[in-house]
Amino acid sequence: MRSEASPDAGLTQAALQDDPLAPAHAPPGYDVTIVVFSDYRCPYCRRLHPLLLELVRTDPRVRLVYRDWPLFGGQSVVAARTAIASQWQGRHAAVNDALLRARGELDVAGVRRAVEAAGADWSRVEADVAARKDEINALLTRTHVQASALGLRGVPAIVVGPYVIPGAIGLTDLRKAVTAAREHPDGSAFADGG
């Protein structure tokens, strides 16, 4: 774990955590935010997903902010745009889950199957992707810029409060990171980069 990028990098914790377009699971009274950088085609992201779900199930004071960072090609971009657009139906959590659990290719047909399995309206998702293309692309660009400013080189990566964790992490270590973020919200627990 290391502390978040310095303000000199042009990235603030608020910009990372509070992007108005980034989908989020935000329970009332949350006190720690986890920002998740992921790609729907990444096998390690798929393994991290149930751990994050278990964490928020057992710790109702954790907010998750989803930052799609489609690094695995065109199919990943389609899946990311679709997931972001599903929030306008109030179905992001279900679509995100379905995409991360999907079997087979995440081509347009595979993404559509996941969207429909999640109970979202495919036609509406397509319409929202088209109508809000510029907004969605701007979010994907901001995510890429922020990930680069954090020094991330791949997915998954998470930011727990002020702590950057590149790569996969287990549930026990994830809980330890949440505890550290609660006890040292300024990042001082890992100021030495360790």
C-alpha positions in Angstrom: 0.0 0.0 0.0 1.2 3.5 -0.7 -0.3 6.9 -0.1 -2.2 8.6 -2.9 -0.5 10.6 -5.6 0.5 14.1 -4.4 -1.5 17.2 -5.2 1.3 18.0 -7.6 0.1 15.2 -9.9 -3.1 17.2 -10.5 -5.2 14.6 -8.8 -7.2 15.1 -5.6 -9.0 12.6 -3.5 -12.2 14.4 -4.1 -11.8 14.4 -7.9 -11.2 10.6 -7.8 -14.0 9.8 -5.4 -16.7 12.2 -6.3 -16.9 12.3 -10.1 -20.6 13.0 -10.7 -20.8 10.4 -13.5 -18.9 7.6 -11.9 -21.4 4.9 -10.7 -21.3 4.4 -6.9 -22.7 2.3 -4.1 -23.1 4.8 -1.3 -24.9 3.7 1.8 -26.0 6.3 4.3 -23.3 7.1 6.9 -20.4 5.7 4.9 -17.0 6.7 6.3 -14.6 5.1 3.8 -14.6 5.2 0.1 -13.1 2.6 -2.1 -12.5 3.5 -5.8 -12.2 0.4 -8.0 -10.4 0.6 -11.3 -11.4 -2.4 -13.4 -12.0 -4.0 -16.8 -14.9 -6.4 -17.3 -12.6 -8.8 -19.3 -9.9 -8.9 -16.6 -9.9 -12.2 -14.8 -8.4 -10.7 -11.6 -11.1 -8.0 -11.6 -13.7 -10.8 -11.7 -12.0 -12.5 -8.7 -12.0 -9.2 -6.8 -15.7 -8.5 -7.4 -17.2 -11.0 -5.0 -14.7 -9.8 -2.3 -15.9 -6.3 -2.7 -19.5 -7.4 -2.5 -18.8 -9.3 0.7 -17.0 -6.3 2.2 -19.9 -4.0 1.6 -22.4 -6.7 2.8 -20.5 -7.0 6.1 -19.4 -3.3 6.5 -22.3 -0.9 5.8 -20.0 2.1 6.1 -18.0 1.4 2.9 -18.8 3.3 -0.3 -17.7 1.8 -3.6 -17.0 4.1 -6.6 -16.7 2.3 -9.9 -14.1 3.6 -12.4 -14.2 1.6 -15.6 -10.7 1.5 -17.1 -11.2 -0.6 -20.3 -7.6 -1.8 -21.1 -8.4 -5.1 -22.8 -9.7 -3.7 -26.1 -12.9 -2.9 -27.9 -15.1 -5.4 -26.1 -14.0 -3.9 -22.8 -14.9 -0.4 -24.0 -18.4 -1.6 -25.1 -18.9 -3.2 -21.7 -17.7 -0.2 -19.8 -20.0 2.2 -21.7 -22.9 -0.1 -21.2 -22.3 -0.4 -17.5 -22.0 3.4 -17.1 -25.2 3.9 -19.1 -27.1 1.4 -17.0 -27.1 3.7 -14.1 -29.7 5.9 -15.7 -32.1 3.0 -15.3 -31.0 2.5 -11.7 -29.5 -0.9 -12.7 -25.7 -0.3 -12.5 -25.2 -2.7 -9.5 -27.0 -5.5 -11.3 -25.4 -4.9 -14.7 -21.9 -4.6 -13.2 -22.5 -7.9 -11.4 -23.8 -9.6 -14.5 -20.9 -8.4 -16.6 -18.3 -9.5 -14.1 -19.9 -12.9 -13.8 -20.6 -13.4 -17.5 -19.4 -16.5 -19.3 -18.0 -16.4 -22.8 -17.1 -13.4 -24.9 -18.2 -9.9 -24.0 -18.9 -8.9 -27.5 -22.1 -7.0 -28.1 -24.2 -10.1 -27.9 -22.6 -11.1 -24.6 -23.0 -7.7 -23.2 -26.6 -7.7 -24.2 -27.2 -11.0 -22.5 -25.6 -9.7 -19.3 -27.7 -6.5 -19.4 -30.9 -8.5 -19.9 -30.0 -11.0 -17.2 -29.6 -8.0 -14.9 -33.1 -6.9 -15.6 -32.1 -3.8 -17.5 -33.7 -2.6 -20.8 -31.2 -3.2 -23.6 -32.9 -0.7 -25.9 -32.8 2.0 -23.3 -29.1 1.2 -22.5 -28.3 1.5 -26.2 -30.2 4.8 -26.4 -28.4 6.2 -23.3 -25.0 5.1 -24.6 -25.7 7.0 -27.9 -27.3 10.1 -26.3 -24.7 10.4 -23.6 -21.7 9.3 -25.6 -19.7 12.5 -25.0 -20.3 12.3 -21.2 -19.4 8.7 -21.0 -16.3 9.1 -23.1 -15.2 12.0 -20.9 -15.6 9.9 -17.8 -13.5 7.1 -19.4 -10.9 9.7 -20.3 -10.9 11.2 -16.7 -10.5 7.7 -15.3 -7.5 6.9 -17.6 -5.8 10.2 -16.7 -6.4 9.7 -13.0 -5.1 6.1 -13.1 -2.0 7.3 -14.9 -1.5 10.1 -12.3 -1.7 7.4 -9.6 1.0 5.5 -11.3 -1.3 2.5 -12.1 -0.2 0.2 -14.8 -3.2 -2.2 -14.9 -6.3 -3.6 -13.4 -7.6 -4.3 -10.9 -6.4 -1.4 -8.7 -8.2 0.1 -5.8 -7.9 3.2 -3.8 -9.1 2.8 -0.2 -9.4 6.2 1.3 -6.0 7.7 0.7 -4.2 4.4 0.0 -3.4 3.1 -3.5 -3.4 -0.7 -3.9 -2.3 -1.8 -7.4 -3.2 -5.3 -8.2 -5.4 -8.0 -6.7 -6.0 -8.1 -2.9 -7.6 -10.7 -0.6 -10.6 -9.9 1.7 -8.5 -9.9 4.9 -6.1 -7.4 3.5 -9.0 -5.4 2.0 -10.5 -5.2 5.5 -7.1 -4.1 6.9 -6.9 -1.3 4.3 -10.4 -0.1 5.3 -9.3 -0.1 9.0 -6.2 1.9 8.1 -8.2 4.4 6.1 -10.5 4.9 9.1 -7.7 5.2 11.6 -5.4 7.3 9.4 -7.6 9.1 6.8 -4.6 11.4 6.0 -2.6 8.5 4.7 0.0 8.7 7.5 -0.1 5.0 8.2 1.8 4.3 5.0 3.5 7.7 4.4 6.8 5.8 4.0 5.3 4.0 0.9 5.3 0.7 2.6 
